[in-house]
Amino acid sequence: MSDKVYRGKVSHGVVVLEGKPLSDGTIVQVIPLEPADAPSLATHPAVGIWKNRTDLAEDAAEAKRQLGRKLMGQLDE
């Protein structure tokens, strides 16, 4: 195993190394220096937008049906 150290950055899920490219099949050990910046799903804004809606049923399947009817123009008014 080689003692060489390569620096790189993650770009769109791919580690891009700086400097001369390694030959295909080279085994490397990746050591992250910083934690990933990816937000957790629980904090994603789209997850919470349904939380306080009073116009939908609490049951997810019924809420889906209600939204489908509204989307297709069958308003329950």
N, CA, C and O atoms as a GROMACS GRO file, in nm:
protein
  308
    1MET      N    1   0.084  -0.118   0.000
    1MET     CA    2   0.000   0.000   0.000
    1MET      C    3   0.089   0.125   0.000
    1MET      O    4   0.192   0.129   0.068
    2SER      N    5   0.049   0.223  -0.075
    2SER     CA    6   0.127   0.345  -0.090
    2SER      C    7   0.100   0.442   0.025
    2SER      O    8  -0.009   0.443   0.082
    3ASP      N    9   0.201   0.522   0.058
    3ASP     CA   10   0.186   0.622   0.163
    3ASP      C   11   0.154   0.760   0.106
    3ASP      O   12   0.162   0.860   0.177
    4LYS      N   13   0.119   0.767  -0.020
    4LYS     CA   14   0.090   0.895  -0.083
    4LYS      C   15  -0.044   0.949  -0.033
    4LYS      O   16  -0.138   0.874  -0.007
    5VAL      N   17  -0.050   1.081  -0.020
    5VAL     CA   18  -0.173   1.146   0.023
    5VAL      C   19  -0.221   1.236  -0.090
    5VAL      O   20  -0.145   1.318  -0.141
    6TYR      N   21  -0.345   1.218  -0.129
    6TYR     CA   22  -0.407   1.300  -0.232
    6TYR      C   23  -0.518   1.382  -0.167
    6TYR      O   24  -0.589   1.332  -0.081
    7ARG      N   25  -0.531   1.505  -0.208
    7ARG     CA   26  -0.640   1.589  -0.160
    7ARG      C   27  -0.747   1.594  -0.268
    7ARG      O   28  -0.718   1.586  -0.387
    8GLY      N   29  -0.870   1.608  -0.223
    8GLY     CA   30  -0.979   1.617  -0.320
    8GLY      C   31  -1.102   1.676  -0.256
    8GLY      O   32  -1.107   1.701  -0.136
    9LYS      N   33  -1.202   1.697  -0.338
    9LYS     CA   34  -1.331   1.749  -0.293
    9LYS      C   35  -1.441   1.663  -0.352
    9LYS      O   36  -1.426   1.604  -0.459
   10VAL      N   37  -1.553   1.655  -0.280
   10VAL     CA   38  -1.669   1.583  -0.331
   10VAL      C   39  -1.750   1.679  -0.416
   10VAL      O   40  -1.788   1.787  -0.370
   11SER      N   41  -1.777   1.639  -0.539
   11SER     CA   42  -1.857   1.719  -0.631
   11SER      C   43  -1.967   1.630  -0.686
   11SER      O   44  -1.940   1.537  -0.763
   12HIS      N   45  -2.092   1.659  -0.649
   12HIS     CA   46  -2.208   1.581  -0.694
   12HIS      C   47  -2.193   1.434  -0.661
   12HIS      O   48  -2.227   1.347  -0.742
   13GLY      N   49  -2.141   1.405  -0.543
   13GLY     CA   50  -2.129   1.267  -0.497
   13GLY      C   51  -2.005   1.194  -0.545
   13GLY      O   52  -1.989   1.075  -0.517
   14VAL      N   53  -1.917   1.262  -0.618
   14VAL     CA   54  -1.796   1.199  -0.670
   14VAL      C   55  -1.675   1.269  -0.609
   14VAL      O   56  -1.669   1.392  -0.606
   15VAL      N   57  -1.578   1.190  -0.561
   15VAL     CA   58  -1.456   1.248  -0.507
   15VAL      C   59  -1.366   1.285  -0.625
   15VAL      O   60  -1.327   1.199  -0.704
   16VAL      N   61  -1.334   1.413  -0.636
   16VAL     CA   62  -1.247   1.463  -0.742
   16VAL      C   63  -1.112   1.494  -0.679
   16VAL      O   64  -1.099   1.585  -0.596
   17LEU      N   65  -1.012   1.417  -0.718
   17LEU     CA   66  -0.878   1.433  -0.662
   17LEU      C   67  -0.802   1.543  -0.733
   17LEU      O   68  -0.819   1.564  -0.853
   18GLU      N   69  -0.719   1.613  -0.658
   18GLU     CA   70  -0.631   1.714  -0.716
   18GLU      C   71  -0.504   1.646  -0.764
   18GLU      O   72  -0.460   1.547  -0.706
   19GLY      N   73  -0.446   1.698  -0.870
   19GLY     CA   74  -0.319   1.644  -0.918
   19GLY      C   75  -0.336   1.537  -1.022
   19GLY      O   76  -0.440   1.525  -1.086
   20LYS      N   77  -0.229   1.457  -1.038
   20LYS     CA   78  -0.225   1.353  -1.140
   20LYS      C   79  -0.330   1.245  -1.111
   20LYS      O   80  -0.341   1.198  -0.998
   21PRO      N   81  -0.407   1.206  -1.214
   21PRO     CA   82  -0.510   1.102  -1.192
   21PRO      C   83  -0.448   0.966  -1.158
   21PRO      O   84  -0.338   0.935  -1.203
   22LEU      N   85  -0.518   0.888  -1.080
   22LEU     CA   86  -0.474   0.754  -1.045
   22LEU      C   87  -0.515   0.657  -1.156
   22LEU      O   88  -0.612   0.683  -1.228
   23SER      N   89  -0.444   0.548  -1.168
   23SER     CA   90  -0.482   0.448  -1.268
   23SER      C   91  -0.609   0.377  -1.223
   23SER      O   92  -0.636   0.366  -1.103
   24ASP      N   93  -0.686   0.330  -1.320
   24ASP     CA   94  -0.811   0.259  -1.289
   24ASP      C   95  -0.782   0.140  -1.198
   24ASP      O   96  -0.684   0.068  -1.217
   25GLY      N   97  -0.868   0.120  -1.100
   25GLY     CA   98  -0.855   0.007  -1.009
   25GLY      C   99  -0.766   0.032  -0.889
   25GLY      O  100  -0.746  -0.058  -0.807
   26THR      N  101  -0.713   0.154  -0.877
   26THR     CA  102  -0.629   0.186  -0.762
   26THR      C  103  -0.715   0.191  -0.636
   26THR      O  104  -0.817   0.260  -0.633
   27ILE      N  105  -0.676   0.119  -0.534
   27ILE     CA  106  -0.750   0.117  -0.408
   27ILE      C  107  -0.701   0.232  -0.321
   27ILE      O  108  -0.581   0.251  -0.303
   28VAL      N  109  -0.795   0.310  -0.269
   28VAL     CA  110  -0.762   0.424  -0.185
   28VAL      C  111  -0.843   0.420  -0.056
   28VAL      O  112  -0.946   0.354  -0.049
   29GLN      N  113  -0.796   0.490   0.043
   29GLN     CA  114  -0.869   0.507   0.168
   29GLN      C  115  -0.911   0.653   0.174
   29GLN      O  116  -0.828   0.743   0.162
   30VAL      N  117  -1.041   0.677   0.191
   30VAL     CA  118  -1.094   0.813   0.195
   30VAL      C  119  -1.119   0.851   0.340
   30VAL      O  120  -1.190   0.781   0.412
   31ILE      N  121  -1.061   0.963   0.381
   31ILE     CA  122  -1.079   1.012   0.518
   31ILE      C  123  -1.140   1.151   0.511
   31ILE      O  124  -1.070   1.246   0.475
   32PRO      N  125  -1.268   1.166   0.543
   32PRO     CA  126  -1.331   1.299   0.538
   32PRO      C  127  -1.274   1.391   0.645
   32PRO      O  128  -1.252   1.350   0.759
   33LEU      N  129  -1.250   1.515   0.607
   33LEU     CA  130  -1.199   1.614   0.702
   33LEU      C  131  -1.310   1.695   0.765
   33LEU      O  132  -1.293   1.750   0.874
   34GLU      N  133  -1.425   1.702   0.698
   34GLU     CA  134  -1.540   1.777   0.748
   34GLU      C  135  -1.664   1.690   0.733
   34GLU      O  136  -1.670   1.606   0.643
   35PRO      N  137  -1.762   1.708   0.820
   35PRO     CA  138  -1.886   1.632   0.806
   35PRO      C  139  -1.959   1.676   0.679
   35PRO      O  140  -1.943   1.789   0.632
   36ALA      N  141  -2.040   1.587   0.625
   36ALA     CA  142  -2.116   1.617   0.504
   36ALA      C  143  -2.216   1.730   0.530
   36ALA      O  144  -2.271   1.740   0.639
   37ASP      N  145  -2.238   1.813   0.430
   37ASP     CA  146  -2.331   1.925   0.442
   37ASP      C  147  -2.474   1.887   0.406
   37ASP      O  148  -2.564   1.972   0.410
   38ALA      N  149  -2.497   1.762   0.371
   38ALA     CA  150  -2.630   1.722   0.327
   38ALA      C  151  -2.731   1.737   0.440
   38ALA      O  152  -2.711   1.683   0.549
   39PRO      N  153  -2.840   1.810   0.414
   39PRO     CA  154  -2.942   1.825   0.518
   39PRO      C  155  -3.018   1.694   0.538
   39PRO      O  156  -3.033   1.615   0.445
   40SER      N  157  -3.065   1.673   0.659
   40SER     CA  158  -3.143   1.552   0.682
   40SER      C  159  -3.283   1.572   0.624
   40SER      O  160  -3.329   1.685   0.608
   41LEU      N  161  -3.348   1.463   0.595
   41LEU     CA  162  -3.482   1.470   0.537
   41LEU      C  163  -3.580   1.537   0.632
   41LEU      O  164  -3.672   1.605   0.588
   42ALA      N  165  -3.561   1.519   0.762
   42ALA     CA  166  -3.653   1.577   0.861
   42ALA      C  167  -3.651   1.728   0.859
   42ALA      O  168  -3.750   1.791   0.896
   43THR      N  169  -3.542   1.788   0.818
   43THR     CA  170  -3.534   1.934   0.816
   43THR      C  171  -3.562   1.993   0.679
   43THR      O  172  -3.558   2.115   0.662
   44HIS      N  173  -3.590   1.909   0.580
   44HIS     CA  174  -3.618   1.959   0.446
   44HIS      C  175  -3.750   2.035   0.446
   44HIS      O  176  -3.848   1.987   0.504
   45PRO      N  177  -3.756   2.153   0.384
   45PRO     CA  178  -3.878   2.235   0.388
   45PRO      C  179  -4.001   2.167   0.332
   45PRO      O  180  -4.112   2.193   0.378
   46ALA      N  181  -3.984   2.080   0.234
   46ALA     CA  182  -4.100   2.014   0.173
   46ALA      C  183  -4.170   1.919   0.269
   46ALA      O  184  -4.290   1.894   0.255
   47VAL      N  185  -4.098   1.866   0.366
   47VAL     CA  186  -4.158   1.771   0.460
   47VAL      C  187  -4.258   1.840   0.551
   47VAL      O  188  -4.363   1.783   0.582
   48GLY      N  189  -4.230   1.961   0.594
   48GLY     CA  190  -4.317   2.028   0.689
   48GLY      C  191  -4.433   2.106   0.631
   48GLY      O  192  -4.516   2.156   0.707
   49ILE      N  193  -4.441   2.117   0.499
   49ILE     CA  194  -4.547   2.203   0.443
   49ILE      C  195  -4.686   2.145   0.462
   49ILE      O  196  -4.784   2.219   0.453
   50TRP      N  197  -4.698   2.016   0.487
   50TRP     CA  198  -4.830   1.956   0.506
   50TRP      C  199  -4.870   1.951   0.653
   50TRP      O  200  -4.985   1.924   0.685
   51LYS      N  201  -4.777   1.977   0.739
   51LYS     CA  202  -4.796   1.958   0.883
   51LYS      C  203  -4.914   2.034   0.940
   51LYS      O  204  -4.993   1.978   1.016
   52ASN      N  205  -4.930   2.160   0.905
   52ASN     CA  206  -5.034   2.243   0.965
   52ASN      C  207  -5.152   2.270   0.874
   52ASN      O  208  -5.227   2.364   0.897
   53ARG      N  209  -5.171   2.188   0.771
   53ARG     CA  210  -5.283   2.209   0.680
   53ARG      C  211  -5.410   2.157   0.745
   53ARG      O  212  -5.415   2.043   0.792
   54THR      N  213  -5.511   2.240   0.747
   54THR     CA  214  -5.640   2.199   0.806
   54THR      C  215  -5.740   2.158   0.698
   54THR      O  216  -5.848   2.108   0.730
   55ASP      N  217  -5.706   2.178   0.572
   55ASP     CA  218  -5.799   2.144   0.464
   55ASP      C  219  -5.783   2.000   0.416
   55ASP      O  220  -5.854   1.958   0.325
   56LEU      N  221  -5.691   1.924   0.474
   56LEU     CA  222  -5.670   1.785   0.434
   56LEU      C  223  -5.697   1.691   0.550
   56LEU      O  224  -5.685   1.727   0.667
   57ALA      N  225  -5.733   1.568   0.514
   57ALA     CA  226  -5.755   1.465   0.615
   57ALA      C  227  -5.622   1.429   0.680
   57ALA      O  228  -5.516   1.443   0.618
   58GLU      N  229  -5.626   1.384   0.805
   58GLU     CA  230  -5.503   1.342   0.872
   58GLU      C  231  -5.448   1.212   0.813
   58GLU      O  232  -5.327   1.191   0.813
   59ASP      N  233  -5.537   1.127   0.764
   59ASP     CA  234  -5.495   1.002   0.701
   59ASP      C  235  -5.425   1.035   0.568
   59ASP      O  236  -5.482   1.104   0.484
   60ALA      N  237  -5.303   0.986   0.550
   60ALA     CA  238  -5.224   1.020   0.432
   60ALA      C  239  -5.290   0.974   0.303
   60ALA      O  240  -5.286   1.046   0.203
   61ALA      N  241  -5.351   0.856   0.304
   61ALA     CA  242  -5.416   0.805   0.183
   61ALA      C  243  -5.536   0.893   0.145
   61ALA      O  244  -5.557   0.922   0.027
   62GLU      N  245  -5.613   0.932   0.244
   62GLU     CA  246  -5.729   1.020   0.215
   62GLU      C  247  -5.682   1.158   0.170
   62GLU      O  248  -5.742   1.216   0.080
   63ALA      N  249  -5.578   1.210   0.231
   63ALA     CA  250  -5.524   1.340   0.190
   63ALA      C  251  -5.477   1.332   0.044
   63ALA      O  252  -5.497   1.427  -0.032
   64LYS      N  253  -5.416   1.222   0.006
   64LYS     CA  254  -5.373   1.203  -0.133
   64LYS      C  255  -5.492   1.204  -0.226
   64LYS      O  256  -5.488   1.267  -0.332
   65ARG      N  257  -5.599   1.135  -0.189
   65ARG     CA  258  -5.720   1.134  -0.272
   65ARG      C  259  -5.779   1.275  -0.285
   65ARG      O  260  -5.822   1.315  -0.393
   66GLN      N  261  -5.780   1.348  -0.175
   66GLN     CA  262  -5.834   1.485  -0.179
   66GLN      C  263  -5.752   1.573  -0.272
   66GLN      O  264  -5.807   1.648  -0.352
   67LEU      N  265  -5.622   1.564  -0.261
   67LEU     CA  266  -5.536   1.644  -0.349
   67LEU      C  267  -5.553   1.603  -0.494
   67LEU      O  268  -5.552   1.688  -0.584
   68GLY      N  269  -5.569   1.474  -0.518
   68GLY     CA  270  -5.592   1.426  -0.655
   68GLY      C  271  -5.720   1.481  -0.714
   68GLY      O  272  -5.724   1.522  -0.830
   69ARG      N  273  -5.827   1.481  -0.634
   69ARG     CA  274  -5.954   1.536  -0.682
   69ARG      C  275  -5.941   1.684  -0.713
   69ARG      O  276  -5.995   1.732  -0.813
   70LYS      N  277  -5.870   1.758  -0.627
   70LYS     CA  278  -5.851   1.903  -0.650
   70LYS      C  279  -5.769   1.924  -0.777
   70LYS      O  280  -5.798   2.014  -0.856
   71LEU      N  281  -5.667   1.842  -0.797
   71LEU     CA  282  -5.582   1.855  -0.914
   71LEU      C  283  -5.661   1.828  -1.043
   71LEU      O  284  -5.638   1.893  -1.145
   72MET      N  285  -5.752   1.735  -1.036
   72MET     CA  286  -5.831   1.700  -1.155
   72MET      C  287  -5.952   1.790  -1.173
   72MET      O  288  -6.030   1.772  -1.267
   73GLY      N  289  -5.970   1.887  -1.086
   73GLY     CA  290  -6.077   1.986  -1.101
   73GLY      C  291  -6.206   1.950  -1.030
   73GLY      O  292  -6.306   2.018  -1.050
   74GLN      N  293  -6.206   1.848  -0.950
   74GLN     CA  294  -6.325   1.809  -0.876
   74GLN      C  295  -6.318   1.869  -0.736
   74GLN      O  296  -6.281   1.801  -0.640
   75LEU      N  297  -6.352   1.995  -0.726
   75LEU     CA  298  -6.342   2.065  -0.598
   75LEU      C  299  -6.457   2.027  -0.507
   75LEU      O  300  -6.571   2.013  -0.551
   76ASP      N  301  -6.426   2.011  -0.380
   76ASP     CA  302  -6.528   1.975  -0.280
   76ASP      C  303  -6.580   2.102  -0.216
   76ASP      O  304  -6.564   2.120  -0.095
   77GLU      N  305  -6.641   2.186  -0.292
   77GLU     CA  306  -6.692   2.312  -0.235
   77GLU      C  307  -6.841   2.316  -0.239
   77GLU      O  308  -6.902   2.414  -0.196
   0.00000   0.00000   0.00000
